[in-house]
Amino acid sequence: MSGSRVLGTGSALPRRVVTNAELAETVDTSDEWIVARTGIRQRHIASADETTSTLATAAARAALADAGVEASSIGLIVLATATPDNTFPATATKVQAALGCQGGVAFDVAAVCSGFLYALATADSLLRTGMAKRALVIGAETFSRILDWEDRTTCVLFGDGAGAVVLEAPSGEAGGKDAPGILGTKLHADGDQHDLLYVDGGPSTTQTVGHVRMRGPEVFRHAVVNLADVLKEVLEDNGLTPDELDWVVPHQANARILDATARKLGIAPEKVVVTVQDHANTSAASVPLALDVARKDGRIKAGDLVMLEAMGGGFTWGASLIRM
């Protein structure tokens, strides 16, 4: 059976742009140091009136407009975030209320930078069961709220933003590799790697929000291996090779990780969508945000074969193959 189809995409970014030069005024770093190690040149930082739910709602509205469908047709909202507005209720329910499509299903998914892929797979599975006819899958973060701004090894890496896609349930007809829709997804997790990338707080442990802590070199090594392996898994399941892909839309963590993963798979650099220079690492928002940018600027077109991939704290990682 054909997979759930992507009808539209949307994104939203905070108003404030913080360049490396501006960051260097308060943090012991420099534009040259950040660019050389990460490829990042700027990031968007949320103001007091901008939250994960407001960014998610703006991205959702943009995706609905792109798809040409009404919010009332949405029966499922799955929102991936590591920075919810509240411990509970789910931020997805705030988006649901803002859009005026109450009565369906709405919940959050927590898988950090892999969150959007986990959310996409969850929504696709629920649509296949007939739970809803259309879904909004959103990745949204205000990661700046959990950064230690005195830790230059982490605070320079992240930004805020949101991205969303509208999914429509499979038609029920026989599909194939040329039919539009999600062709396959693989997800993984390895909890043994918890201490390499985590937040040192939480309601059940410290009763605080906490800050991001990361052992960068170890994360880099795991990311390159895990991402290359999961991309190969999805391709092999579909009888495809890397050179048959039109585009790879990776999690925008670090330009060096993107380059190393592409080289390991033999994927031409010009097939990799890179937005990290403009947005930094927006965690669960980075994949849908990059997907929307590449669709809106005309790179990704209907019929293209696109691989989404991401890895985040946990560790969690995954990849999803989509015919647009």
Summary of the structure (lengths in Angstrom):
residues: 324
radius of gyration: 18.3
end to end distance: 16.0
largest distance: 58.0
contacts: 1235
relative contact order: 0.20
helix: 40%
strand: 26%
